[in-house]
Amino acid sequence: MEVSDSNFDPAIPMAPGDRKRILVIGGGIAGVSLAYELACSHRVTVVEAEAVLGYHATGRSAAMYVANYGNAAIRALTRASRGFLCVPPAGFCETPILRPRETLYIANEAQADALAREEYAALDLLSVEQVLARVPMLRPSAVVAGGLDRDSAEIEVDLLHQCYARAARARGAALSLGARVEAAAWAGASWSVRTSAGIVEADIVVNAAGAWADRIARLFGAAPAGLVPMRRTAVLIDPPAGLDLDTLPMVMTAKEDLYFKPDAGLLMVSPADETPVEPCDVQAEEWDVAVAIDRLQQHCDIDVRHVRHRWAGLRTFAPDRSPVVGHDDALPGFFWFAGQGGYGIQIAPALARLGAMLIDGRAGNADADHALPLIADFPPRRSSDSRG
């Protein structure tokens, strides 16, 4: 499952006769990153139903790069993406995408064993005194152990997303906003897709529609992949007076039922909720906001008098919580690129390269040998055993 951390080499252009018309449905980080990888070899069009890119999950991310987060496949993709995020290709982005921010995992008496899990093996274990020194507002009664990820970082999500979109356009991709897919027909060798902005002809359709991916699949005649959108809530509150937000780590409970981090001079707090919902412009529920504040106050000596802002986003998962990536085995010219869950930003570079490799049907750079083992984990049709 190990993947190279090295920066990706530029993709090798395909021969002119191999160029395909590819329609990518969805303008979130998944769609635009894959469009960027494909546009140097193919004629790519991205259609986004909303009037702006990244309106749903991408624009509502917690904006962190945390290599210990997620299952084994997610962690491998996260590690493989670090090189690109730290040192993007020349001309891709002029300012840093990552900004150092440690992540501190804390455990109370009931959660102490959780820090022994496989994904936490690389953490630096801290004493209670060391934990409290880093986060003075934590209640001593709420902490019996801590683990520090020194390599985590904040991601400039909007910057990364916009750079992908700009670089995809520079490679020749067309991006169409406010273009909702309405109907599709297979003409024997290609797709004719009607959108609210016009007809698009494509040899391959990429389903990167996030929470709407199963709905898009049905519209094309594909069986759904069992993707479930889940609501995730976040609030912004005033930090305690005197708290040094520059050095404050992101703090997450070992049970992963609470996290908080600095955000533009305020404190962002989430109860890490995962409530199944229908795809929609999801909004924060009062109950989840109250749970977030209650859990924060159980762990921290903080008086929350006012919620400055609240929002919710959608994290879309397959049952086994790994991405759904690959050609549909029952529908020609239909490629899945969905189910990134809450990890889509930090895994975008590696997953986009894997997606492009699968669509091209061959490797494009020296990372291929390391990446190939991951491909077996992501087919749209997975056994019930693999879906957990």
C-alpha positions as CSV (number, residue, x, y, z in Angstrom):
1,M,0.0,0.0,0.0
2,E,3.1,2.3,0.1
3,V,3.2,5.1,-2.4
4,S,6.1,7.3,-3.3
5,D,6.2,10.7,-1.6
6,S,8.2,12.2,-4.5
7,N,6.8,15.0,-6.6
8,F,5.0,13.9,-9.7
9,D,6.8,14.2,-13.0
10,P,4.9,16.0,-15.8
11,A,2.5,13.7,-17.6
12,I,3.7,12.2,-20.9
13,P,1.5,13.5,-23.7
14,M,-0.3,10.8,-25.7
15,A,-0.1,10.4,-29.4
16,P,-2.5,12.7,-31.3
17,G,-4.6,9.7,-32.4
18,D,-5.1,8.7,-28.7
19,R,-6.7,12.0,-27.7
20,K,-10.2,11.6,-26.4
21,R,-13.1,13.9,-25.7
22,I,-13.6,13.6,-21.9
23,L,-16.5,15.2,-20.0
24,V,-15.9,15.6,-16.3
25,I,-19.1,16.1,-14.3
26,G,-18.3,18.1,-11.1
27,G,-16.1,21.1,-10.5
28,G,-15.0,20.3,-7.0
29,I,-11.4,19.5,-6.1
30,A,-11.9,16.0,-7.5
31,G,-13.1,17.1,-10.9
32,V,-10.7,19.9,-11.5
33,S,-7.6,18.0,-10.3
34,L,-8.4,15.1,-12.7
35,A,-9.2,17.6,-15.5
36,Y,-5.7,19.1,-14.9
37,E,-4.1,15.7,-15.2
38,L,-6.0,14.7,-18.3
39,A,-6.0,18.0,-20.2
40,C,-2.4,17.6,-21.4
41,S,-3.4,14.5,-23.3
42,H,-7.1,14.8,-24.1
43,R,-9.8,17.3,-24.9
44,V,-11.4,17.9,-21.5
45,T,-14.7,19.7,-20.6
46,V,-15.7,20.2,-17.0
47,V,-19.4,20.9,-16.2
48,E,-20.4,22.2,-12.8
49,A,-24.1,22.6,-11.8
50,E,-23.5,25.5,-9.5
51,A,-22.6,29.0,-10.5
52,V,-19.2,28.8,-8.7
53,L,-16.6,26.0,-8.4
54,G,-16.3,24.2,-5.1
55,Y,-19.6,25.4,-3.7
56,H,-20.4,22.2,-1.7
57,A,-17.8,19.9,-0.1
58,T,-14.6,21.6,-1.4
59,G,-15.6,25.0,-0.2
60,R,-16.5,23.8,3.3
61,S,-13.4,21.8,4.2
62,A,-11.6,21.8,7.5
63,A,-8.5,22.6,5.3
64,M,-6.0,20.3,7.0
65,Y,-3.3,17.9,5.7
66,V,-3.2,15.1,8.2
67,A,-1.3,12.0,7.1
68,N,-2.7,9.8,10.0
69,Y,-6.3,10.4,9.1
70,G,-8.4,7.8,7.4
71,N,-8.0,4.2,6.4
72,A,-4.9,2.7,5.0
73,A,-5.7,3.6,1.4
74,I,-6.5,7.2,2.3
75,R,-3.3,7.5,4.4
76,A,-1.2,6.2,1.4
77,L,-2.8,8.7,-1.0
78,T,-2.3,11.5,1.5
79,R,1.4,10.7,1.8
80,A,1.7,10.4,-1.9
81,S,0.2,13.8,-2.3
82,R,2.6,15.7,0.0
83,G,5.3,16.2,-2.6
84,F,2.9,18.0,-5.0
85,L,1.4,20.1,-2.2
86,C,4.8,21.1,-0.9
87,V,6.5,21.7,-4.3
88,P,3.9,22.1,-7.0
89,P,5.0,21.9,-10.7
90,A,6.6,25.0,-12.1
91,G,4.0,27.7,-12.8
92,F,1.2,25.9,-11.0
93,C,1.1,28.1,-7.9
94,E,3.2,31.1,-6.8
95,T,2.4,31.0,-3.1
96,P,2.6,28.1,-0.6
97,I,-0.3,25.7,-0.5
98,L,0.6,24.2,2.9
99,R,1.2,26.1,6.1
100,P,2.6,24.2,9.1
101,R,0.1,23.4,11.9
102,E,0.7,20.5,14.2
103,T,-2.2,18.1,15.1
104,L,-2.5,17.0,18.7
105,Y,-4.6,13.9,19.4
106,I,-5.9,13.7,23.0
107,A,-7.4,10.8,24.9
108,N,-9.3,10.7,28.1
109,E,-9.5,7.6,30.4
110,A,-12.1,5.9,28.1
111,Q,-10.1,6.6,24.9
112,A,-6.6,5.9,26.0
113,D,-6.3,2.6,24.1
114,A,-7.3,4.4,20.9
115,L,-3.9,6.0,20.5
116,A,-2.5,2.5,20.1
117,R,-4.3,2.1,16.7
118,E,-2.2,1.5,13.6
119,E,-2.8,5.0,12.1
120,Y,-1.4,6.7,15.2
121,A,1.9,4.7,15.2
122,A,3.9,7.6,13.9
123,L,2.8,10.1,16.5
124,D,5.1,11.5,19.2
125,L,3.6,10.5,22.5
126,L,3.3,13.4,24.9
127,S,2.8,13.5,28.7
128,V,-0.3,15.2,30.1
129,E,2.0,18.1,31.2
130,Q,3.3,18.5,27.6
131,V,-0.3,18.4,26.2
132,L,-1.5,21.1,28.6
133,A,1.5,23.2,27.8
134,R,0.6,23.2,24.2
135,V,-3.1,23.8,24.8
136,P,-3.6,25.5,28.1
137,M,-7.4,25.7,27.9
138,L,-7.7,21.9,28.0
139,R,-9.1,20.6,31.3
140,P,-6.5,18.3,33.0
141,S,-9.4,15.9,33.8
142,A,-10.0,15.4,30.1
143,V,-6.5,14.2,29.1
144,V,-4.6,11.1,30.2
145,A,-2.5,10.8,27.0
146,G,-1.6,12.7,23.9
147,G,0.0,12.1,20.5
148,L,1.5,14.8,18.3
149,D,1.7,14.8,14.5
150,R,4.4,17.3,13.8
151,D,4.1,17.0,10.0
152,S,0.5,18.1,9.6
153,A,-0.4,21.4,7.9
154,E,-3.2,23.7,7.0
155,I,-4.1,23.6,3.3
156,E,-5.0,26.8,1.4
157,V,-8.0,25.0,-0.1
158,D,-9.3,27.8,-2.3
159,L,-5.8,28.5,-3.6
160,L,-5.2,24.9,-4.5
161,H,-8.7,24.6,-6.1
162,Q,-8.3,27.7,-8.2
163,C,-4.8,26.8,-9.2
164,Y,-6.0,23.4,-10.4
165,A,-8.8,25.1,-12.4
166,R,-6.4,27.7,-13.9
167,A,-3.8,25.2,-14.8
168,A,-6.4,22.9,-16.3
169,R,-7.6,25.8,-18.5
170,A,-4.0,26.6,-19.5
171,R,-3.7,23.0,-20.7
172,G,-6.8,23.5,-22.8
173,A,-9.6,22.3,-20.6
174,A,-13.0,24.1,-20.9
175,L,-14.9,24.8,-17.6
176,S,-18.6,25.5,-17.8
177,L,-20.4,26.8,-14.7
178,G,-24.2,26.6,-14.1
179,A,-24.3,23.6,-16.4
180,R,-26.5,21.0,-14.9
181,V,-26.6,17.5,-16.5
182,E,-30.2,16.8,-17.7
183,A,-30.0,13.7,-20.0
184,A,-27.5,11.4,-21.6
185,A,-27.5,8.9,-24.5
186,W,-24.9,6.4,-25.6
187,A,-24.6,6.5,-29.4
188,G,-22.6,3.3,-29.8
189,A,-19.2,4.8,-29.6
190,S,-19.6,8.0,-27.6
191,W,-22.0,9.9,-25.2
192,S,-24.3,12.8,-26.1
193,V,-24.9,14.7,-22.9
194,R,-27.5,17.4,-22.6
195,T,-26.7,20.0,-20.0
196,S,-28.5,23.2,-19.1
197,A,-25.7,25.0,-21.0
198,G,-25.9,22.9,-24.2
199,I,-25.0,19.5,-25.6
200,V,-21.6,17.9,-25.0
201,E,-20.3,15.0,-27.0
202,A,-17.8,12.8,-25.2
203,D,-15.9,9.5,-25.6
204,I,-15.6,9.2,-21.8
205,V,-17.8,10.7,-19.1
206,V,-16.2,11.1,-15.6
207,N,-18.6,11.0,-12.7
208,A,-17.0,13.4,-10.2
209,A,-20.3,14.7,-8.9
210,G,-19.5,14.1,-5.2
211,A,-22.7,13.7,-3.1
212,W,-24.7,13.5,-6.4
213,A,-22.5,10.8,-8.0
214,D,-25.1,8.0,-7.6
215,R,-27.8,10.2,-9.0
216,I,-25.6,11.0,-12.0
217,A,-24.9,7.3,-12.4
218,R,-28.6,6.5,-12.6
219,L,-29.2,9.2,-15.2
220,F,-26.6,7.5,-17.4
221,G,-28.0,4.1,-16.7
222,A,-25.3,2.9,-14.4
223,A,-26.0,1.0,-11.1
224,P,-25.3,3.1,-8.0
225,A,-22.1,2.5,-6.1
226,G,-23.8,2.8,-2.7
227,L,-22.4,6.3,-1.9
228,V,-23.8,8.0,1.2
229,P,-23.5,11.8,1.7
230,M,-23.0,12.6,5.4
231,R,-23.4,16.0,7.1
232,R,-20.4,17.5,8.9
233,T,-21.0,20.6,11.1
234,A,-18.6,23.3,12.1
235,V,-18.9,26.6,14.0
236,L,-16.6,29.6,14.6
237,I,-16.3,31.0,18.1
238,D,-14.2,33.6,19.9
239,P,-11.0,32.1,21.4
240,P,-10.2,32.6,25.1
241,A,-8.3,35.8,25.8
242,G,-4.5,35.5,25.5
243,L,-4.6,32.2,23.6
244,D,-1.7,32.1,21.1
245,L,-3.5,31.0,17.9
246,D,-0.2,31.0,15.9
247,T,1.2,28.1,17.8
248,L,-2.0,26.3,18.8
249,P,-2.2,22.9,17.1
250,M,-5.3,21.4,15.7
251,V,-6.7,19.3,18.5
252,M,-8.7,16.1,17.9
253,T,-10.0,13.5,20.3
254,A,-8.6,10.0,19.8
255,K,-12.2,8.9,19.4
256,E,-12.5,11.5,16.6
257,D,-15.8,12.9,18.0
258,L,-14.4,16.5,18.4
259,Y,-11.8,18.7,16.8
260,F,-10.9,22.4,17.0
261,K,-8.3,24.6,15.3
262,P,-7.5,28.3,14.7
263,D,-9.3,29.8,11.8
264,A,-8.8,33.5,10.8
265,G,-8.4,34.7,14.3
266,L,-11.3,32.6,15.7
267,L,-11.7,29.0,16.8
268,M,-13.3,26.5,14.5
269,V,-15.0,23.6,16.3
270,S,-16.7,20.5,14.9
271,P,-18.4,17.6,16.7
272,A,-17.1,15.4,13.7
273,D,-20.7,14.4,13.1
274,E,-21.6,12.0,10.2
275,T,-25.3,12.1,9.6
276,P,-26.6,10.5,6.4
277,V,-28.5,13.0,4.3
278,E,-29.8,13.4,0.8
279,P,-27.6,15.4,-1.5
280,C,-28.5,19.1,-1.0
281,D,-27.1,22.5,-0.1
282,V,-26.7,21.2,3.5
283,Q,-27.1,23.6,6.5
284,A,-26.0,23.2,10.1
285,E,-28.6,21.9,12.5
286,E,-29.1,23.5,15.9
287,W,-28.6,20.1,17.6
288,D,-25.2,19.5,16.1
289,V,-24.1,23.1,16.9
290,A,-25.1,22.5,20.5
291,V,-23.3,19.2,20.6
292,A,-20.1,20.8,19.2
293,I,-20.2,23.5,22.0
294,D,-21.0,20.9,24.7
295,R,-18.1,18.6,23.7
296,L,-15.7,21.5,23.5
297,Q,-16.7,22.7,27.0
298,Q,-16.3,19.1,28.4
299,H,-12.7,19.2,27.2
300,C,-11.8,22.8,27.6
301,D,-12.1,25.6,30.1
302,I,-13.9,28.0,27.8
303,D,-17.0,30.1,28.1
304,V,-18.8,30.1,24.7
305,R,-21.2,33.1,24.7
306,H,-21.7,33.5,21.0
307,V,-21.4,31.4,17.8
308,R,-19.9,33.8,15.2
309,H,-20.7,31.5,12.2
310,R,-22.0,28.0,11.5
311,W,-22.1,25.8,8.5
312,A,-22.2,22.2,7.3
313,G,-20.7,20.3,4.4
314,L,-21.1,16.9,2.8
315,R,-18.6,14.1,3.1
316,T,-19.6,11.3,0.7
317,F,-18.4,7.8,1.5
318,A,-18.6,4.3,0.0
319,P,-19.4,1.6,2.6
320,D,-15.7,0.8,3.0
321,R,-14.7,4.5,3.1
322,S,-12.3,4.2,0.2
323,P,-12.7,6.2,-3.0
324,V,-14.7,4.9,-5.9
325,V,-12.4,5.2,-8.9
326,G,-12.4,3.3,-12.2
327,H,-14.3,2.4,-15.3
328,D,-17.8,1.1,-14.8
329,D,-17.8,-2.6,-15.6
330,A,-21.3,-2.6,-17.1
331,L,-21.4,0.8,-18.9
332,P,-19.1,1.8,-21.7
333,G,-17.3,5.1,-21.5
334,F,-18.4,5.8,-17.9
335,F,-15.7,6.4,-15.3
336,W,-16.2,6.8,-11.6
337,F,-14.3,9.4,-9.6
338,A,-16.2,9.8,-6.3
339,G,-16.4,8.8,-2.7
340,Q,-13.4,10.8,-1.4
341,G,-15.1,11.4,1.9
342,G,-13.6,14.2,4.0
343,Y,-10.2,13.5,2.6
344,G,-10.6,14.9,-1.0
345,I,-8.4,17.9,-0.6
346,Q,-5.4,16.2,0.9
347,I,-5.4,13.2,-1.5
348,A,-6.3,15.2,-4.6
349,P,-2.8,15.2,-6.3
350,A,-2.2,11.4,-5.9
351,L,-5.8,10.4,-6.7
352,A,-6.0,12.6,-9.8
353,R,-2.8,11.0,-11.1
354,L,-4.2,7.5,-10.4
355,G,-7.5,8.4,-12.2
356,A,-5.6,9.7,-15.2
357,M,-3.5,6.5,-15.3
358,L,-6.6,4.4,-15.4
359,I,-8.3,6.5,-18.1
360,D,-5.2,6.5,-20.2
361,G,-4.8,2.7,-19.7
362,R,-1.1,3.1,-19.0
363,A,1.4,4.7,-16.6
364,G,2.5,8.2,-17.2
365,N,5.5,8.6,-14.9
366,A,7.9,6.9,-12.5
367,D,5.3,6.8,-9.7
368,A,3.3,4.1,-11.5
369,D,4.9,1.0,-9.9
370,H,4.2,2.5,-6.4
371,A,0.7,3.5,-7.3
372,L,-0.6,0.4,-9.0
373,P,-1.3,-1.6,-5.7
374,L,-3.8,1.1,-4.7
375,I,-5.8,0.8,-7.9
376,A,-7.2,-2.6,-6.8
377,D,-8.8,-1.0,-3.8
378,F,-11.1,1.4,-5.7
379,P,-13.2,-0.3,-8.4
380,P,-16.9,0.9,-8.4
381,R,-18.1,-2.7,-8.0
382,R,-16.5,-4.0,-4.8
383,S,-17.4,-7.2,-3.0
384,S,-19.4,-6.9,0.2
385,D,-16.4,-8.2,2.1
386,S,-14.2,-5.3,0.9
387,R,-17.0,-2.8,1.7
388,G,-16.9,-3.7,5.3
